[in-house]
Each structure stands twice: as structure tokens, then as C-alpha cells.
Amino acid sequence: MELPCNECTAKMFFFFMHKKWYSLYDKVYSMANLEKSFTQVKHKGGAPGIDGQSIKAFGENKSEELYQLQNELAEKRYKPQAVKRVYIPKPDGSKRPLGIPSVRDRVVQQSLLNILQPIFEPSFHPSSYGYRPKRSAAKAVAKAERFVNHYGLAHVVDMDLSKCFDTLDHQLILKGVNRLVADGSVLDLINKMLKSGIEEAGQYKPTEVGSPQGGVISPLLMNIYLNSFDQYMKVLGIRIVRYADDILILSRTKSEAGKNRAIAKDYLEKELHLQVNETKTALTDTSKGIAYLGFIIAKRGVRINPKSKTKFKEKVRQLTRRRNSLNVEAQILRLNQLLRGFANYFRIAQVKSLFIELMSWIRRRLRMNKMVEWKGWKALHKQLRRMGYKGNFEKISMRRWRNAGCHLIHKALPNEWFTERGLYDMERVKTNILHQYYE
């Protein structure tokens, strides 16, 4: 379809009152920036790139490494190495490709990010939330819920982009950066990073498109790239919420939503050379529930997506398998990071009863594992007497799941027993706090 007649007006966004920056390159390789960048890279952690150098090894020779980087950048001799290709499984069974740059390349990318991010932040769309300072998935969900339930934009297109990071056009990336940055050395450095290539299974592959997901600079480059889409929709008066490449397009009616979907698809594919995944892009509304970032937005508020619950429970099962060498106390230490992260992310929703349900199930799994440690009923009876209970106790199997919920096991291992051993308790987390994230 033809783009709307006010396309030119949308494109004029880039000529609004945004300062254009020229002499930035020397700031990228200043020693203060490189020092700061290494600290940031060290804090984030991560695996070595193709050269095998770890963050720890880099840090042991930090002064020499940073001095070498500074000289290479200043003399324009710096050449980024190919990124290491790895794959991580996705919930649908497919695999997501990641690119791991070497530590030295991550330091350079971070130093570039430190200079460019403050320049581009003021130009970004107010409803863009991914990979931005002081923004989060919680704020994105809060904005979407507010549009849906407070402004009546109940018909929503949930748009999915196919392999967004891997299909970004290099020339359009540089064009997007060049709108605010006119320093040719900075643009050349970004181009080198984009063209550094990928090494997979010992084979080198050149990169003519894309900015590998996993690179430090890639999220900013994607936001710069998609900002033209964001601003285009804004000028047309079409409400969106975007978190990275997860896009919601919100409308008042079903027919309006269909039109807006066509407008967005046309721009993304023709102007930005991205591919909309039609099989995963859906038009929905509050009566069906709007799935976004692990939540379901409905008329009565926000709840957790059942898929998120299933994924969480599978992770708990992996950490609390009966046949492992860890005792219950060690399992608790491993569980706590997962529980804390899950609770902090989903606490904005109506999840109080869910958290209670999940904690009951988790404690039952841990009780079962403690029963396996005990091996027989004698150890259980010994624990009961240690706790002050008297009399004759029933002899029960330590291998049956149903017994993990019986009264004797609950007496021997009450909730307080797990609290004393430091188990993070999601029941104590304050929930349904979405309103705190309204803007």
C-alpha cells in the first residue's frame, strides 16, 4: 500500500531542534572513558569472545590493555574481532542467535555507548522503553495498560518482527546515527563494528546486515534505527508502546486497528527493510487479553501470562530435582536468585494469590527433597522429637510425593524452617503496584 500523504511530515522529525554533534571521537578513547567502560563491562560479566580472553584476564593487565586500545583508536588502527556466535533456546523450541564480542571490543563498544546514549536519549519516542536509562518493562506495561483501560484504546495489534537485530540495514543504521552525529571517525568506528563478522564453529562469516544481539552497542543502534518508525507513528497520531522489538499498536476500533497495522507494516518493511512476522502478529482486544512482556493486560488490570508461570515452574523443577548432589540448604541458595528476580518483575500485576500458591508448591518440593535426604522414617521421627513433639508417629515412605504434603512433614518442616534457612518468600512481596509506574 502507499504510505499516507503526511509521510514527509513524519520524516521532518529529524530536522527538529536537535543539536548535531561533531568532534566526539577523542572522547570515545579518553582514558577516563575507557577506565569507566571496563568497570561497566566487568560489572555485567559475560563469557570470553573468540580470543578466549576472560574479563578477569583482561583486568589483570588492565593498564596495558587500555593503553593499547587507546593507541589503536587514536591512530585509527583499531580493528574489532569477529563476534563469537552462540545459540540459546527459545520457548517455542527454536534458538536465538547471540554474538559475543571479545572483552576488548566490549570495552570499546561501551565507551562509544557512554558518549552516544546521552546524545540520542532526548530524541527518542516517549513510549519507547527498551534498553534505555530509567525505563523498564514495568513502565512499558503500565503505559500500555493506561492506553487500553484509561483512554479506551482497547483494540491492539501485537506486532512481531522477524530477527530484528540480525536484519538491521547497515546504511540505515549509519544514516540514523548521522542525523545527530557528524563525526566521520565515530561513524567509521561503528561501521567497523558492524562489519566485523561472525565466527561460528571455527568458520568466519562476513556481516553485511545486522548488529549482533549480545553486543554492547547493539541495543542503542536498534533504538536509533526504530526511532524513525516511532516518530512516524507519532506524527500520524497512532499510539504505540515499544520495548525493543516488541511493539503494541493501540486503536479505538477494530477497523482502525487493521488500518494502523497496515500502515506500520508498510513502513517497517519498505522504509526500514525489516520483516513483520505475520504468523506471530495478532490483532486482539481486552476481552481476549493482550499478551505483552510476560503479562496479560485485561479490562480488570494486569495479570501474569500463563506461559510465564509455566516457564518459571520449569526452572524451579530444574533447580530442585531430587536426583542431584545438593542438599536442601544449597538448593535454597540457588533458588533465591530466581525467586527474587521473578517476584520483582511480576509484582506489578495481580499476583498475590499466585505467589502464595507458588511458594506452597516450592516448599513442598523442598520438603520432598529433604525426605529423600532422610531416606527413612526414623530420621523424620528424630526431627519431630527434636522439635518437641512426643508420642508415637506414623511410619511413612520418604519417596512418595503425596507424603510431602502430610501433617507429619509439615510439623517437621514448617514454613518457618525454610525462612530460617534464608528461602526468599514471594508471599511477603507487595503486589499489584502497577500504578506506581504510571508516567
NORVEN-V376434 format. One record per residue. N is the residue number from 1. RES is the residue in three letters. PSI is psi as a letter, one per 30 degrees, with the letter a starting at -180 (NA if undefined). OMEGA is omega in whole degrees, 0 to 359 (NA if undefined). Layout:
# NORVEN-V376434
n res psi omega
N RES PSI OMEGA
N RES PSI OMEGA
This chain:
# NORVEN-V376434
n res psi omega
1 MET l 179
2 GLU k 176
3 LEU k 180
4 PRO l 187
5 CYS f 180
6 ASN g 175
7 GLU e 182
8 CYS e 177
9 THR e 179
10 ALA e 181
11 LYS f 180
12 MET f 176
13 PHE e 187
14 PHE f 178
15 PHE g 176
16 PHE a 189
17 MET i 174
18 HIS k 181
19 LYS k 176
20 LYS k 187
21 TRP k 185
22 TYR d 187
23 SER j 182
24 LEU f 191
25 TYR e 181
26 ASP f 179
27 LYS f 179
28 VAL e 185
29 TYR g 174
30 SER k 183
31 MET e 179
32 ALA e 180
33 ASN e 179
34 LEU e 177
35 GLU e 179
36 LYS e 182
37 SER e 179
38 PHE e 178
39 THR e 179
40 GLN e 178
41 VAL e 179
42 LYS e 180
43 HIS e 182
44 LYS f 181
45 GLY a 180
46 GLY l 184
47 ALA l 176
48 PRO l 175
49 GLY a 185
50 ILE f 180
51 ASP f 177
52 GLY g 182
53 GLN k 179
54 SER l 176
55 ILE e 179
56 LYS e 180
57 ALA e 177
58 PHE e 182
59 GLY e 180
60 GLU f 177
61 ASN h 189
62 LYS e 183
63 SER e 180
64 GLU e 182
65 GLU e 182
66 LEU e 177
67 TYR e 178
68 GLN e 179
69 LEU e 180
70 GLN e 179
71 ASN e 181
72 GLU e 180
73 LEU e 182
74 ALA e 183
75 GLU g 179
76 LYS g 178
77 ARG f 183
78 TYR k 177
79 LYS j 180
80 PRO k 177
81 GLN l 174
82 ALA l 178
83 VAL l 180
84 LYS k 181
85 ARG k 173
86 VAL l 181
87 TYR k 174
88 ILE k 183
89 PRO k 175
90 LYS l 182
91 PRO f 182
92 ASP g 178
93 GLY f 177
94 SER a 181
95 LYS k 179
96 ARG k 179
97 PRO k 175
98 LEU k 175
99 GLY k 181
100 ILE j 175
101 PRO l 174
102 SER l 182
103 VAL e 182
104 ARG e 178
105 ASP e 176
106 ARG e 178
107 VAL e 179
108 VAL e 179
109 GLN e 179
110 GLN e 179
111 SER e 176
112 LEU e 178
113 LEU e 181
114 ASN e 180
115 ILE e 188
116 LEU e 186
117 GLN e 178
118 PRO f 180
119 ILE e 186
120 PHE f 183
121 GLU e 183
122 PRO f 183
123 SER f 185
124 PHE l 180
125 HIS k 181
126 PRO f 179
127 SER g 173
128 SER k 190
129 TYR f 186
130 GLY k 174
131 TYR h 179
132 ARG k 180
133 PRO k 176
134 LYS g 176
135 ARG l 187
136 SER l 175
137 ALA e 179
138 ALA e 179
139 LYS e 177
140 ALA e 179
141 VAL e 179
142 ALA e 179
143 LYS e 180
144 ALA e 180
145 GLU e 180
146 ARG e 176
147 PHE e 186
148 VAL e 190
149 ASN f 182
150 HIS f 181
151 TYR g 173
152 GLY g 178
153 LEU i 192
154 ALA f 180
155 HIS j 194
156 VAL k 171
157 VAL j 175
158 ASP j 189
159 MET k 181
160 ASP k 177
161 LEU k 181
162 SER j 174
163 LYS h 187
164 CYS e 183
165 PHE e 187
166 ASP f 183
167 THR g 178
168 LEU k 180
169 ASP k 184
170 HIS e 181
171 GLN e 178
172 LEU e 174
173 ILE e 182
174 LEU e 177
175 LYS e 179
176 GLY e 178
177 VAL e 184
178 ASN f 178
179 ARG f 179
180 LEU f 183
181 VAL k 182
182 ALA g 180
183 ASP j 183
184 GLY e 180
185 SER e 177
186 VAL e 179
187 LEU e 179
188 ASP e 178
189 LEU e 178
190 ILE e 180
191 ASN e 177
192 LYS e 179
193 MET e 181
194 LEU e 185
195 LYS g 187
196 SER f 177
197 GLY l 183
198 ILE k 173
199 GLU k 181
200 GLU k 181
201 ALA h 178
202 GLY g 181
203 GLN k 179
204 TYR k 177
205 LYS k 178
206 PRO l 179
207 THR j 179
208 GLU f 176
209 VAL l 172
210 GLY l 173
211 SER j 194
212 PRO k 174
213 GLN k 186
214 GLY f 175
215 GLY k 183
216 VAL e 185
217 ILE f 187
218 SER e 180
219 PRO e 178
220 LEU e 180
221 LEU e 178
222 MET e 177
223 ASN e 176
224 ILE e 182
225 TYR e 184
226 LEU f 180
227 ASN e 178
228 SER e 175
229 PHE e 180
230 ASP e 184
231 GLN e 176
232 TYR e 179
233 MET e 180
234 LYS e 179
235 VAL e 179
236 LEU f 179
237 GLY g 180
238 ILE k 181
239 ARG k 176
240 ILE l 165
241 VAL k 181
242 ARG k 171
243 TYR j 187
244 ALA c 180
245 ASP g 173
246 ASP j 190
247 ILE k 169
248 LEU k 175
249 ILE j 191
250 LEU k 184
251 SER l 181
252 ARG e 183
253 THR l 180
254 LYS e 181
255 SER e 177
256 GLU e 179
257 ALA e 178
258 GLY e 178
259 LYS e 180
260 ASN e 176
261 ARG e 181
262 ALA e 179
263 ILE e 181
264 ALA e 180
265 LYS e 181
266 ASP e 181
267 TYR e 183
268 LEU e 184
269 GLU e 184
270 LYS e 184
271 GLU e 185
272 LEU f 176
273 HIS h 176
274 LEU l 182
275 GLN k 175
276 VAL k 178
277 ASN j 185
278 GLU e 182
279 THR f 180
280 LYS f 177
281 THR k 186
282 ALA l 174
283 LEU k 183
284 THR a 177
285 ASP l 186
286 THR f 179
287 SER f 178
288 LYS f 186
289 GLY k 183
290 ILE j 181
291 ALA k 181
292 TYR k 174
293 LEU h 178
294 GLY f 181
295 PHE l 169
296 ILE j 177
297 ILE k 182
298 ALA l 182
299 LYS e 184
300 ARG g 177
301 GLY a 186
302 VAL k 176
303 ARG l 181
304 ILE k 174
305 ASN k 179
306 PRO e 178
307 LYS e 178
308 SER e 178
309 LYS e 180
310 THR e 180
311 LYS e 179
312 PHE e 182
313 LYS e 178
314 GLU e 177
315 LYS e 178
316 VAL e 179
317 ARG e 180
318 GLN e 182
319 LEU f 184
320 THR h 177
321 ARG k 182
322 ARG e 184
323 ARG i 172
324 ASN l 187
325 SER g 184
326 LEU k 173
327 ASN l 185
328 VAL e 180
329 GLU e 178
330 ALA e 177
331 GLN e 179
332 ILE e 179
333 LEU e 180
334 ARG e 182
335 LEU e 190
336 ASN e 180
337 GLN e 178
338 LEU e 182
339 LEU e 182
340 ARG e 180
341 GLY e 179
342 PHE e 182
343 ALA e 181
344 ASN e 181
345 TYR e 188
346 PHE f 184
347 ARG f 180
348 ILE f 186
349 ALA l 178
350 GLN i 190
351 VAL g 183
352 LYS e 181
353 SER e 178
354 LEU e 179
355 PHE e 178
356 ILE e 179
357 GLU e 182
358 LEU e 179
359 MET e 177
360 SER e 179
361 TRP e 180
362 ILE e 179
363 ARG e 178
364 ARG e 177
365 ARG e 179
366 LEU e 176
367 ARG e 178
368 MET e 180
369 ASN e 176
370 LYS e 177
371 MET e 178
372 VAL e 176
373 GLU e 181
374 TRP e 178
375 LYS e 182
376 GLY l 185
377 TRP f 182
378 LYS e 179
379 ALA e 177
380 LEU e 181
381 HIS e 178
382 LYS e 178
383 GLN e 180
384 LEU e 180
385 ARG e 177
386 ARG e 181
387 MET g 174
388 GLY f 178
389 TYR k 182
390 LYS l 178
391 GLY a 179
392 ASN k 183
393 PHE l 179
394 GLU k 176
395 LYS j 184
396 ILE l 179
397 SER k 177
398 MET g 184
399 ARG f 183
400 ARG k 181
401 TRP e 183
402 ARG f 180
403 ASN f 178
404 ALA f 178
405 GLY g 183
406 CYS l 187
407 HIS e 181
408 LEU e 179
409 ILE e 178
410 HIS e 176
411 LYS e 182
412 ALA e 183
413 LEU i 179
414 PRO l 180
415 ASN e 181
416 GLU f 179
417 TRP e 180
418 PHE e 178
419 THR e 179
420 GLU f 180
421 ARG g 170
422 GLY g 179
423 LEU k 178
424 TYR k 185
425 ASP j 180
426 MET f 180
427 GLU f 183
428 ARG f 182
429 VAL k 176
430 LYS k 185
431 THR l 180
432 ASN h 184
433 ILE g 182
434 LEU e 183
435 HIS f 180
436 GLN f 183
437 TYR g 176
438 TYR k 177
439 GLU NA NA
